[in-house]
Amino acid sequence: MNAHNEHNEATENGGGEDSFKQLFEQSLREQPVIRRGETVKGMVVHCGQEVVVIDIGAKAEGTIPLSEFATICAPVPAIGDEIEAQVRSVGATGVELSVLDAHRRSVWSVVEAAMASGEPVDGQVLSEVKGGFKVDLGGIEAFMPRSEADTSPRIQAAELIGQDCKVRVIEARRRPENIVVSRKQVLQVEQEKQQAAFFAKAKVGDKVNGKVKRLADFGAFVDIGGVDALLHISDITWRRIRHPKEVLSVGQGVTAEITKLAPESGKVSISMRALQPDPWQQVGDTYEPGMRLTGTVRQLLDFGAVVELEPGVEGLIHRSEMSWTKRDVKPTEVLAEGDVVDVSVLEVDPQARRIRLSLKEVSENPWQAWLATHPVGSRVAGKVKTITDFGFFVGLDDNLDGLVHVGNIAWDKDGAEALQGYRKGQEVECVVLGVDVERQRISLGVKQLSADPMELFLEGAKRGSVVTGKVVDVQSGYATIELAEGVHARLGMREVPRDSDEVKLGNEIQAKVVDINPRRRQIELSIRQMLRDEERDAVRNYAASTGEEKAPSALALELHKLFGDQKPQKVQKAQKPKK
């Protein structure tokens, strides 16, 4: 009852002015003393645009800023509602109250109790700060170190900010105000409970449902009921993918099979691919060598390209099968990832899960095409591209090269000597000697532009013929005799009589051909055999001219040399003795 009502009652009872004064002084003595920091309760008597007025039973009414109700996420009170607030200041104009301070005091009580008991409290991650995160505990801000944010060190700030969570208070101090909390400790306790329950009943081969929690380059982490399982990128699908995001997304539900359990470490591996049919089971019936197919280039390697023929089935084009004309081509010079290409199947090995493909086999073989227009024996022209110790390469049509071996440069010169007459870029004419389509080789010759002098010589001179030549070289064991231009023979010194002085440089000699090796282009001569044959022929001719029945003996020949032209007497046949 206020003083005005008491005055009316006193007047009605006939108390007069003195009674009213006494009652007023008594009401003032009975009013509570309001002190700063106290918590008081009162009734809302007015709601303005900026403040809420509360009757707290004191000399003056209390006011609360209207904005504080929004700060503590409380609705604006209505007239007649009872509110608890904390006294912020007491003045002549009234009492300033705060529901925010009262709320903070209440929250501090909850925080300190939670720290003592170890029980978690509710919080909301507000923002990222240096070294961690700012967490709202219902009106009081706390600090959560990054290391205490999650059980996984890879968690991103975007995954936490704005999220409601349970945290454990690990430090709380009012002056200076400091609260440190941990979300990780709460998660660890919960995970340990869930893991214990999971490993108690789970086994390899079980089918599980889960939700993708996080993606990484090597796979995805899937929550399968409080336990994070690893879904490796190779276990997502049979087809080749570069990153899990090609198939999965965070929050997506998946069904997989448990492939590995490690209760001691709490690790679980799952596979979506294990629940899908293996496409390689039908490869042996679907593909065979010689088939022409269309595929998509999925990956380029140093040694070739991986081509997807169907989801989960891939083949390899080795770099040697990419071009007919480029021997060491780089895959990136021919193909790009994503290209759709026609290929030919070279080999199928379902057991090894391997299919060899060829890109060049689906195009015309330029070596075969070149041979069709340039048969063996035809003449071609080109420029010298490369000179090596074993010959030089001539550039031909369609980026093809032909080899002129040192042995096919000149008839009358050594290979190394003949090679010195050519330079890079020089235009040359050649004869096609052969084309090896399988080995991709074209053999050319320069000396074949003219007839082989050795063959021409051998047409008129055979083994046993007597030939005439000029000594062009003399060594300790043999001499080289030029029989014709481009034709040389070898005369061993042991085939020269001791008393002969004809084997000198520049001398012309006669000798007999005793051996011919066309393949090695070698001719062997002998003066000794020529003289011996001449002597034998002379004896035969002499016997024929004298009409002898028998050829003279060696003794008769010696007598003939000693006594000149005297004809040897006939030798009488010895008569057989009579029996």
Steps between C-alpha positions, in 0.01 A plus 500: 500500500651838404494826702207648302275208580603508866420872513151442359441222750621716788277788391203276476570377852527854628876497569568847362827645382707362783396148423591543134844629586567208727392254240717658230807495720430139588470403130832659429660304782350177370622545137796273419848649457624440142874458454711478186570141387200349670252282315144615532159394372228732379186537292489667162287811519593665170667406168644790306698526177833504683442372854282267701380640836478262796351549842753353742323628820753780556472877521569513124413265220764311312574524126653244266631584146275333250803388290622267774212261442616452139859450617402209722258374233199554730160631390389851598294461821138608532346718771445291807789256430737436786869549415823436684773757441824622652542851641751689293466841674277686749434872459260780572324441170451131555664160496680378190458125457649243263361163397825446310713521814260272680515254214881511492510434874274201448713374213817540705343284767427233239854527355669467838280207590576333166873547551479340842290205383651453156160500337472666158307822438324633192682744277504648153812566291484870408813572300860411435766690692875475523590154624144371524133593516265726698215303664178642651393321819162676521612855561862442599771460235762229537815414308543159334857423381525355150654182642188453715248562221471149358646152512628553145773762450381547139162647588430834330372816670200508266387167641483645856394865481130538581470146632345415841711257696577353838824616661689420817626786717871450560571844652275771654616819674279805575775761551636548250215326321627198313326178400666224293291217361556180300270343246753226427480346848124467479526341154767257618284375784203459269707331231648256747152396604377468142815316387473252783141428403587482129798265526305275735262401221666597166692252283673501160250454220214681671304748292477843662333832424668829567532865413802663337664715764809630325679466163874471449726440201542135597138422584206590724420471870155357561306510827350153543332558832742693717804332345695662218590247231748553217367453149814496286479655154571160344202351685244756387437363151654266243567784258807719538439836669745777584322627812211371714301816423438360152261248661434613859404815688499592870173394662424237235368167624689187390476124539822303530654177624742475792836380367727552800455537877765607750337526847833576671547818291133569436548497121245369253533465122197469274446448128214605273666317211469166679123522460525569126549229231857471370496609132820300433309175541354550150813641334615164362169455318467860387844594367743323269815598305434683175180671617460870433345696786431853615613616843573806711850602610491507881866542592827585327818336629864529398482164325151516349133583542222330698177471298163416654312255278203468736447595866759303695680354196809679375775426252848641446640655184877473530692795358644269234144441371409866457669587171636317199769756430602640842703241687523672841187712503377658824135410578422867570604588142235267356214483753330697776295378794135483401569427132270246335717274284471195273736219598583145400529215752842332496476269803240407763605347834200483737702326773752785514218752439693638205404602147765624258375752246643667191424840358709466186339170393174678417678716241679400178851366545718757320778244451264269313360791300849622412608156384198481271615812313876440535575134422843347545731621223331836451690823538425769760656832595525683830721699732747357747343546846744322732850358460616217729795262516301233317359718221261790447123548502316654206171685551218357284125564465257510796772552761660167414876448502710252310846372597798488265740261669872566466528180300258635239666836432776412250627194312865600504546667841508396860178589687660755732685661210186515285299651790730802514363621167154577645367782719173580674244663268664366184258387226564139400346245266464142617367162399241323717661178620224378732215599734442318831142594584498315833821658624419832327827525309586612150837395358654718229817486294706751304749269333214304347439795268781354286588141405722302732850498340575179682207323335600636160855381550394155618287454189823473299738366761439186695698281731810371318517799265829682445457874555718806467506779758693780657659490845334779704605399851771281651492371858724256683278201433306593186462743216185662361457476125256722309348286225247760379347821626335416828630139494789401725658164572732366764834339420662322791881526509527125538337473155792691345816308393807597697695606196220727377550875521173596335297579820589865537273798533383607156621186318266310275481127567322193384354248742246224522159536675504226760195596711192723473267597789218711350332559833812645655609647166844335523723366220814302579793486247810283465804545273647172619197297391489685167865404427445144613194470274695650208779251554256209515327621185834531325587141580161382376535699183850366443388140542219554257731648235753210511228233479612326809266239642572622845596828644873521582605442848655762719846358413425537130403862550826570680698335220304707252598819679867392503538377139272736320265385225627140487195282506496242773501140385195289546515289800449136410241322699648238723402154391333282746708196604383169367364257741 
